[in-house]
Amino acid sequence: MTTPTVLPHVDAVQAALIAAGLTVYLGGTPGGTWSPPDKFAVLYPDAGRAGRASLADDRTSFTGMVQVTCVGGSMERALWVADRVRQALSGPLTVAGRRAWRPEDQGGPPVARDDDVTPPLWFVPVQYLIQSIPS
């Protein structure tokens, strides 16, 4: 058995969101002069952790958290992205060589407005617990 890695899990979340028709960025938005779409999602994953699967100390189970920051040009658009994310992550993720649970919605803070960008954007971060074991 091999120790699980985080990137295939992050890739699976990103693939599920893209399949739902969302524009997705990893770890932030492009810098410089860019014109943001009126709605998009940004993934902020943690490194996760490999847990023991047996008394033999095999580190084969994976648990991690992915924050999906849902962004829109209005509060309604940010909430639309949050709804689309929730739908996209309502089933198990597809991670090669692993059986994944359905991502567990951990919620997040209320919608907020970012006036540090022009034009201002609305955002709401939602965290999801992701877990898998070898298949």
N, C-alpha and C positions, 0 to 999 in steps of 0.2 A: 504494500500500500504506500502511496506517496502522500506527502503533506499537501493539503489543499492550498491554492494560491488565490489571491484576491482578484486579479485582473480578469480571469474568465467570468467571474460573477458580475463585475462591473460591466463587462462587455454584454452580458446577458440582459442586464437592466437597460442598457443603452439600446440594444437591438429591439427590445420589447417596446420602448418608447418611440423609436423611429418607425417601427411597424405600425404604430398607432397614428402616424402622420405628424409627429412632433419634430421640431428642430431641436436638437440636443447638443449641448456643449459639455465638456468635461473639465471641471476645476475652474471655471470662469468663462468669461466671454472674450472674444478676440479683442486685442488692444488696438490702439491707433485709431485711424479714422474709419469707422464702419457704421453702417446704418442698420440698427437691429431690426429684426422682424417684429411685428406687433405682438407676438406671443412666442415663447420658447421655454425650454427647461435647461437647468444647469445641474449637473451631478457633482456632488461632493462626497466621495466615499471615504470611509475610514479603512485602515489596513486589515480589519477583521481579526479573527483569532482562530487558531486550529485547536480543537478540543479533543480530549481523550475519547476514544471509541470503545476502549476495553481496559481491563486491569493490566494488560500488557503495555499500556501507555502509548498505543498507536494513536498518533495525532492525525486523524482522518476526517473528523467532522469540521464544518466551517460555519462560523457565525460572524456576521458583519452588519454594519449600518451604512445605508446610503441616504444622504439628504438630497432630495430633489427640490430645487428652488424653482418654483413656477412663476414665470415673469410675463407681464402683459402691459400693453400701452394704456390699459384702464384696469380698474379693479375687477370688472366683469371678465376681461380677457385673462387676467391672472387666475381667477377662479375657474374659468373654462379649462385652462391648462391643468390645474389641479384635478379637475374632474376627469380629464382625458388620461392623466397619469394614473389615477386610481383605477380606471377601467383597464388600462394596459397592464398594470401590475396585479390584477385580480386572480391570475392563474399562476401555476408554477413556472419558474424560469427554466430555460433550456441551457444547461451547462454541460459541456461534453464530459462524459465519464462520471457524471454525478446525478443524484436524485435531489432536486431542490424543492423545498417547501414553497407555498405561496408566500410572496413577500408580505410581512405583517405591518400594516399601517400604524405608525406610532404617533401620528399627528404632528402638530407644530404650532407656532405662534400665529396670531391673527395676520391678516393681510396688512402690508405696510407700503408706503410710498417712498421711492428713492428720488429725492430732489437733487442729488449730486450728479445726475446725468441729464443731458438735454437731448430730447425731451424727457421729462420725468417718467419713470416706470413704476409699476406696482409689482410687488413680489410677495410670495408666501412660501416659506420652506416647509416641506413635509418629509419626515424621516420614515424610512422603511427598514425593518429588520429582515435580513436575508440569511438563509440557512441551507446547508446541503450536507449530504453524506455520499460516500462512493456508491455507484450503482452496481 
